[in-house]
Amino acid sequence: MPAPPPAPRRRSTAPPYSLWRLLREGLRAQAGWPRAWRAAAPRERYQVVIVGGGGHGLATAFYLASEYGIHDVAVIERGPIGLGNVGRNTTIVRSNYFHPANIRFYDYSLRLWEGLEQRLNFNTMVSQRGTLNLFHTEAQRDLFTRRANQMRLLGVDAEVLSREAVQARVPLVDLDNGRFPVLGGFLQPRGGTVRHDAVAWGYARAASALGVDIIEHCPVTGIRCAGGRALGVETARGFIAADTVCLAVAGHSSRLAAMAGLTLPIETHVLQAFVTEGLKPLLDVVLTYGAGHFYVSQSDKGGLVFGGAIDGYNSYAQRGALPMVEEVTAAAVTLLPALAPVKVLRQWGGVMDMTMDGSPLISPTPLAGLVLNGGWCYGGFKAIPAGGLTTAHLIATGTPHPLAAHLCLDRFARGCTVDERGAGPYPYAH
């Protein structure tokens, strides 16, 4: 079946939010707000079924409808929208990569973030406060300088900061700490944070307004295949047939692919995150510690949101182990000693698709009619707009989007891996 031609871009037809409506509903006890998205029941057949109602699944559905005129789409989520990884991350957006193809892809996503609130008519709280990576050795200085130069050659913003500029930007940093003195930093001014659950709600509302069925509480139990083709999905609410099935299920890609008889070059690991009690404003940048995998930003509620490396073992549990808690908090207090008395309110874990080369997959699969969006490692949240749009392009046209062509599954067979960190074929090392 030939792919339909792209449709002209159009805005969501959801009832617009505005200051006037906010004032009016405040005088009416907030009784006039409609549902943000329709509570759809599954139909027997769709042109496209997207498994996974997180950021990438909802963004794919929205762009299929808004960019390519494909409205016969269902997004299937096993629970409520927004309770998966899209609502359980540290909210950072950036494009400060080293591999040229990755820089182009993630910067395209960052440009989409910059216009997303107007596109969706939804406050996703995009805050471009900057991302600052600190370095502690001359070798790290060289690495980050090369990275900044590579970004600038591709037209992406990047600055290398001196010790004095770091101190002026973040006075709380202990430049001469006993473990890893800070020699300078690498800043991307356009990086920052976005409200994670608002992203899910905004895309869900806009996609639903364009005719997409968002089906919650509908776990997938199998993928029906015949003759080398995916025919649809078995769910707890019956079989749903589809011309195209797209898997966008974050850390569960391997489990869903196994239902279709596929083995993916992916391992699943746990990544922990933390949030402190609310504090007065003290950090107006996303800060990362080059001597350890530690990153921190301050939320609009005042809590410090931070995390570290994956726990390093395979797991589907949404909780972590104490050694990583100790490593992350030690890095926090070493870098920012003033945080020592601050209370940590809660901790959680998310399951991460870690590919063999540390870069994601936006790709057709050996089964006709089955498309994969997964393997995001640490890059999933920041890539939601570009990931959704390029996946929609793949579904609608049958060909990879130029910005995502390097992320096809067959790169492992061709020996064309995208090893962003240069860590080799070890998922835990990425």
C-alpha positions as CSV (number, residue, x, y, z in Angstrom):
1,M,0.0,0.0,0.0
2,P,1.6,3.4,-1.0
3,A,2.1,5.8,1.9
4,P,-0.3,8.8,1.9
5,P,1.3,12.2,1.0
6,P,2.2,14.5,3.8
7,A,-0.7,16.9,4.7
8,P,-0.2,20.6,5.3
9,R,0.7,21.4,8.9
10,R,-2.2,22.4,11.0
11,R,-2.7,23.2,14.7
12,S,-4.6,21.1,17.1
13,T,-8.4,21.7,17.2
14,A,-8.5,21.2,21.0
15,P,-10.4,24.0,22.8
16,P,-7.7,26.7,23.4
17,Y,-6.4,27.5,26.8
18,S,-6.1,31.3,27.4
19,L,-5.9,33.8,30.1
20,W,-9.6,34.8,29.5
21,R,-10.7,31.1,30.0
22,L,-8.6,30.8,33.1
23,L,-10.3,33.9,34.6
24,R,-13.7,32.8,33.5
25,E,-13.4,29.3,35.0
26,G,-12.1,30.7,38.2
27,L,-15.4,32.5,38.6
28,R,-17.3,29.3,37.8
29,A,-15.6,27.1,40.4
30,Q,-13.6,25.5,37.6
31,A,-16.7,23.6,36.4
32,G,-16.4,24.3,32.7
33,W,-13.2,22.6,31.7
34,P,-13.7,19.6,29.3
35,R,-11.7,16.4,29.5
36,A,-8.1,16.9,28.2
37,W,-8.5,13.9,25.9
38,R,-11.3,11.5,25.1
39,A,-11.5,8.2,27.0
40,A,-11.6,6.0,23.9
41,A,-12.6,2.4,23.7
42,P,-10.6,0.2,21.3
43,R,-12.0,-0.5,17.8
44,E,-11.4,-3.7,15.9
45,R,-9.0,-2.2,13.4
46,Y,-6.8,0.9,12.9
47,Q,-4.3,2.0,10.3
48,V,-1.7,2.5,13.0
49,V,-1.5,1.1,16.5
50,I,1.2,2.6,18.8
51,V,2.0,0.5,21.8
52,G,3.1,2.8,24.6
53,G,1.4,6.0,25.8
54,G,4.6,7.8,26.9
55,G,6.3,10.8,25.3
56,H,7.5,9.1,22.1
57,G,4.2,7.1,21.5
58,L,2.0,10.2,22.0
59,A,4.3,12.4,20.0
60,T,4.3,9.9,17.1
61,A,0.5,9.8,17.1
62,F,0.3,13.6,17.2
63,Y,2.7,14.1,14.2
64,L,1.1,11.3,12.2
65,A,-2.2,13.2,12.5
66,S,-0.9,16.8,12.2
67,E,2.0,16.4,9.7
68,Y,0.9,13.4,7.6
69,G,-2.9,13.4,7.7
70,I,-3.1,9.9,9.3
71,H,-5.8,10.1,11.9
72,D,-6.8,6.5,12.1
73,V,-4.4,5.9,15.0
74,A,-4.7,4.2,18.4
75,V,-2.2,4.7,21.3
76,I,-2.4,1.8,23.7
77,E,-1.1,2.3,27.3
78,R,-1.2,-0.4,30.0
79,G,-2.0,2.1,32.7
80,P,-2.9,5.8,32.9
81,I,-1.1,8.3,30.6
82,G,2.0,9.9,32.2
83,L,2.9,7.3,34.8
84,G,5.7,5.6,32.8
85,N,9.2,6.9,32.1
86,V,7.8,10.1,30.7
87,G,6.7,11.1,34.1
88,R,9.6,9.5,36.0
89,N,12.7,11.3,34.7
90,T,14.9,14.3,35.5
91,T,13.4,16.5,32.8
92,I,16.6,17.7,31.1
93,V,16.7,18.7,27.4
94,R,19.9,19.5,25.5
95,S,21.8,18.7,22.3
96,N,25.4,18.8,23.5
97,Y,26.5,15.6,21.8
98,F,29.7,14.8,19.9
99,H,28.7,12.5,17.0
100,P,27.6,14.9,14.2
101,A,24.5,12.9,13.3
102,N,23.4,12.9,16.9
103,I,24.0,16.6,17.3
104,R,21.8,17.3,14.3
105,F,19.0,15.0,15.6
106,Y,19.0,16.3,19.2
107,D,19.3,19.9,18.2
108,Y,16.3,19.4,15.9
109,S,14.5,18.1,18.9
110,L,15.6,21.1,20.9
111,R,14.2,23.4,18.3
112,L,10.9,21.6,18.4
113,W,10.9,22.0,22.2
114,E,11.3,25.8,21.7
115,G,8.0,26.0,19.8
116,L,6.1,23.2,21.5
117,E,4.0,25.2,23.8
118,Q,2.6,27.3,21.0
119,R,2.1,24.3,18.8
120,L,0.2,22.3,21.4
121,N,-1.4,25.3,23.2
122,F,-0.3,23.7,26.4
123,N,2.1,25.0,29.1
124,T,4.9,22.4,29.1
125,M,7.1,24.8,31.2
126,V,10.1,24.9,28.8
127,S,12.9,26.5,30.8
128,Q,16.1,27.2,28.7
129,R,18.3,27.9,31.7
130,G,21.4,26.3,30.2
131,T,23.2,23.0,30.8
132,L,26.7,23.2,32.3
133,N,29.1,20.2,32.2
134,L,32.1,20.7,34.5
135,F,35.5,19.3,33.8
136,H,38.3,18.4,36.2
137,T,41.3,17.3,34.2
138,E,43.2,18.7,31.2
139,A,42.1,15.6,29.2
140,Q,38.4,16.5,30.0
141,R,39.1,20.1,29.0
142,D,40.3,18.9,25.6
143,L,37.3,16.5,25.2
144,F,34.8,19.2,26.0
145,T,36.5,21.8,23.9
146,R,36.4,19.4,20.9
147,R,32.8,18.7,21.6
148,A,32.0,22.5,21.8
149,N,33.9,23.1,18.5
150,Q,32.0,20.2,16.8
151,M,28.7,21.7,17.9
152,R,29.6,25.2,16.7
153,L,30.7,23.8,13.3
154,L,27.2,22.5,13.0
155,G,25.6,25.8,14.0
156,V,24.7,24.7,17.6
157,D,25.3,26.9,20.6
158,A,28.2,25.9,22.9
159,E,30.7,27.8,25.2
160,V,33.8,26.7,27.1
161,L,33.9,28.5,30.5
162,S,36.9,29.3,32.7
163,R,36.9,28.5,36.5
164,E,36.0,32.1,37.2
165,A,33.0,32.0,34.8
166,V,31.8,28.8,36.5
167,Q,32.1,30.4,39.9
168,A,30.2,33.4,38.7
169,R,27.4,31.2,37.2
170,V,27.1,28.8,40.2
171,P,28.6,30.3,43.3
172,L,27.8,27.2,45.4
173,V,30.3,25.0,43.5
174,D,33.4,24.1,45.5
175,L,36.1,24.7,42.8
176,D,38.9,23.4,45.0
177,N,37.2,20.4,46.5
178,G,39.5,17.7,47.8
179,R,38.5,15.0,45.4
180,F,38.2,16.6,41.9
181,P,39.0,20.4,41.6
182,V,37.0,22.1,38.9
183,L,39.0,23.5,36.0
184,G,36.1,24.9,34.0
185,G,32.9,24.1,32.2
186,F,31.1,23.4,29.0
187,L,27.9,25.3,28.6
188,Q,25.0,25.0,26.2
189,P,22.8,28.1,26.8
190,R,19.8,26.7,25.0
191,G,19.6,23.5,27.1
192,G,17.4,23.3,30.2
193,T,14.4,21.5,31.6
194,V,10.7,20.8,30.6
195,R,7.9,19.7,32.9
196,H,7.7,16.0,32.2
197,D,4.1,15.1,32.9
198,A,2.9,18.2,31.1
199,V,4.6,16.9,27.9
200,A,2.5,13.7,28.1
201,W,-0.7,15.6,28.8
202,G,0.0,18.2,26.1
203,Y,0.7,15.6,23.4
204,A,-2.3,13.4,24.5
205,R,-4.7,16.4,24.4
206,A,-3.5,17.5,21.0
207,A,-3.5,14.1,19.5
208,S,-7.0,13.3,20.8
209,A,-8.3,16.5,19.3
210,L,-7.0,15.4,15.9
211,G,-8.9,12.1,16.1
212,V,-6.4,9.8,17.7
213,D,-7.8,7.2,20.1
214,I,-5.9,7.1,23.4
215,I,-6.8,3.8,25.1
216,E,-5.6,3.6,28.7
217,H,-5.6,0.5,31.0
218,C,-5.1,-1.8,28.0
219,P,-2.0,-4.0,28.4
220,V,-0.7,-5.8,25.4
221,T,-0.4,-9.5,25.8
222,G,0.9,-10.5,22.4
223,I,1.6,-9.5,18.8
224,R,-0.1,-11.5,16.1
225,C,2.1,-12.3,13.1
226,A,1.6,-14.3,9.9
227,G,3.6,-14.6,6.7
228,G,6.4,-12.4,7.9
229,R,4.1,-9.6,8.9
230,A,2.7,-8.1,12.0
231,L,-1.2,-8.2,11.9
232,G,-2.0,-6.4,15.1
233,V,-1.8,-6.7,18.9
234,E,-3.5,-9.0,21.4
235,T,-4.6,-7.0,24.5
236,A,-6.5,-7.5,27.7
237,R,-9.5,-5.9,25.9
238,G,-9.3,-8.1,22.8
239,F,-7.4,-8.3,19.5
240,I,-6.8,-5.0,17.6
241,A,-5.8,-5.3,14.0
242,A,-3.5,-2.7,12.3
243,D,-1.7,-2.1,9.1
244,T,1.3,-0.9,11.1
245,V,2.2,-1.6,14.7
246,C,4.7,0.7,16.4
247,L,6.5,-0.2,19.6
248,A,7.3,2.8,21.8
249,V,7.6,1.2,25.3
250,A,10.8,2.6,26.7
251,G,12.5,-0.1,28.9
252,H,10.2,-2.8,27.8
253,S,11.1,-2.9,24.1
254,S,12.8,-6.3,24.4
255,R,9.8,-7.9,26.1
256,L,7.4,-6.6,23.5
257,A,9.7,-7.5,20.6
258,A,10.0,-11.0,22.0
259,M,6.2,-11.4,21.6
260,A,6.8,-11.1,17.8
261,G,9.8,-13.5,17.9
262,L,12.5,-10.8,17.7
263,T,15.6,-10.4,19.8
264,L,16.9,-6.8,20.0
265,P,20.4,-5.6,20.7
266,I,19.2,-4.1,24.0
267,E,19.6,-4.7,27.7
268,T,17.3,-3.2,30.4
269,H,18.9,-1.4,33.4
270,V,17.6,0.6,36.3
271,L,18.3,4.4,36.5
272,Q,17.6,6.1,39.8
273,A,16.5,9.7,40.4
274,F,16.0,11.8,43.5
275,V,14.3,15.0,44.7
276,T,14.9,17.0,47.8
277,E,12.7,19.2,50.0
278,G,11.8,22.6,48.6
279,L,14.5,25.3,48.8
280,K,14.7,28.9,47.9
281,P,16.2,29.5,44.4
282,L,19.9,28.6,44.4
283,L,20.6,26.9,41.1
284,D,19.6,28.5,37.8
285,V,21.3,26.0,35.5
286,V,21.4,22.3,34.9
287,L,24.7,21.2,36.4
288,T,26.6,18.0,35.7
289,Y,29.7,16.7,37.5
290,G,32.4,15.5,35.2
291,A,34.2,13.4,37.8
292,G,31.1,11.2,38.4
293,H,27.8,10.7,36.7
294,F,25.9,13.3,38.7
295,Y,23.5,15.9,37.4
296,V,21.2,18.3,39.2
297,S,18.6,21.1,38.5
298,Q,16.1,22.9,40.6
299,S,12.4,22.5,39.9
300,D,9.8,25.2,39.9
301,K,8.6,23.8,43.3
302,G,12.1,24.4,44.7
303,G,13.2,20.8,45.0
304,L,16.5,19.7,43.6
305,V,16.1,17.0,41.1
306,F,19.2,14.8,40.6
307,G,20.5,11.5,39.5
308,G,23.5,9.5,38.4
309,A,24.5,6.4,36.5
310,I,22.5,3.3,35.9
311,D,22.9,0.7,38.7
312,G,24.8,-1.6,36.3
313,Y,22.7,-4.8,36.4
314,N,19.8,-6.0,34.4
315,S,16.4,-5.4,35.9
316,Y,12.8,-4.4,35.3
317,A,12.3,-3.2,38.9
318,Q,11.3,0.5,39.4
319,R,13.6,0.8,42.3
320,G,17.4,1.0,42.8
321,A,20.2,-0.2,45.0
322,L,21.9,1.6,47.9
323,P,25.4,1.7,46.4
324,M,24.3,4.1,43.7
325,V,22.4,6.2,46.3
326,E,25.7,6.5,48.1
327,E,27.7,7.4,45.0
328,V,25.2,10.0,43.9
329,T,24.9,11.8,47.2
330,A,28.6,11.7,47.7
331,A,29.1,13.5,44.4
332,A,26.4,16.0,45.3
333,V,28.0,16.9,48.6
334,T,31.6,17.0,47.1
335,L,30.5,19.4,44.4
336,L,28.0,21.5,46.4
337,P,28.9,21.2,50.1
338,A,26.1,23.4,51.1
339,L,23.6,20.6,50.2
340,A,24.9,18.4,53.1
341,P,22.0,19.2,55.5
342,V,19.3,19.1,52.8
343,K,16.7,16.3,53.1
344,V,15.9,13.9,50.2
345,L,12.2,13.5,50.1
346,R,11.9,10.6,47.7
347,Q,13.8,8.3,45.3
348,W,12.6,6.2,42.4
349,G,13.9,4.1,39.6
350,G,13.1,3.9,35.9
351,V,13.8,1.0,33.5
352,M,16.2,2.0,30.6
353,D,16.6,0.4,27.2
354,M,20.4,0.3,26.8
355,T,21.6,-0.5,23.3
356,M,25.0,-2.0,22.5
357,D,26.3,1.3,21.2
358,G,24.4,3.8,23.5
359,S,22.3,5.3,20.6
360,P,18.6,4.8,20.1
361,L,16.6,2.8,17.5
362,I,14.0,4.4,15.1
363,S,13.7,1.7,12.6
364,P,11.6,-0.9,10.7
365,T,12.1,-4.4,11.9
366,P,12.5,-7.8,10.0
367,L,8.7,-8.1,10.3
368,A,6.8,-6.1,7.8
369,G,4.3,-3.7,9.5
370,L,6.3,-3.6,12.7
371,V,8.2,-0.4,13.6
372,L,10.4,0.2,16.6
373,N,11.1,3.4,18.6
374,G,13.3,2.5,21.5
375,G,16.8,1.9,22.9
376,W,17.0,5.5,24.2
377,C,19.5,4.9,27.0
378,Y,19.7,8.3,28.7
379,G,18.4,10.3,25.7
380,G,14.7,9.5,25.6
381,F,13.1,12.5,27.2
382,K,15.1,15.2,25.4
383,A,14.4,13.4,22.1
384,I,10.6,13.2,22.4
385,P,9.6,15.8,19.7
386,A,12.2,14.7,17.2
387,G,11.7,11.0,18.0
388,G,8.0,11.3,17.5
389,L,8.2,13.2,14.3
390,T,10.8,11.0,12.7
391,T,9.0,7.8,13.7
392,A,5.8,9.3,12.2
393,H,7.8,10.0,9.0
394,L,9.0,6.4,8.9
395,I,5.4,5.0,9.4
396,A,3.8,7.4,6.9
397,T,6.4,7.2,4.1
398,G,8.0,3.8,4.7
399,T,11.5,5.4,4.6
400,P,13.7,6.7,7.5
401,H,13.7,10.4,8.1
402,P,17.1,11.9,7.0
403,L,17.8,13.0,10.6
404,A,17.2,9.5,12.0
405,A,18.6,7.3,9.2
406,H,21.7,6.5,11.3
407,L,19.5,5.0,14.0
408,C,18.2,2.0,12.0
409,L,18.4,-1.5,13.5
410,D,20.5,-2.9,10.7
411,R,23.5,-0.7,11.7
412,F,24.6,-3.5,14.0
413,A,24.7,-6.0,11.1
414,R,26.4,-3.5,8.9
415,G,29.1,-2.5,11.4
416,C,28.0,1.1,11.4
417,T,27.4,1.6,15.1
418,V,26.9,5.1,16.6
419,D,29.1,4.9,19.7
420,E,28.6,8.4,21.2
421,R,30.8,7.8,24.2
422,G,33.3,5.5,22.6
423,A,32.6,2.9,25.3
424,G,32.4,-0.1,23.1
425,P,29.7,-2.7,22.8
426,Y,28.7,-2.8,26.5
427,P,25.3,-1.4,27.4
428,Y,26.2,-0.7,31.0
429,A,29.1,1.5,29.9
430,H,26.9,3.9,28.0
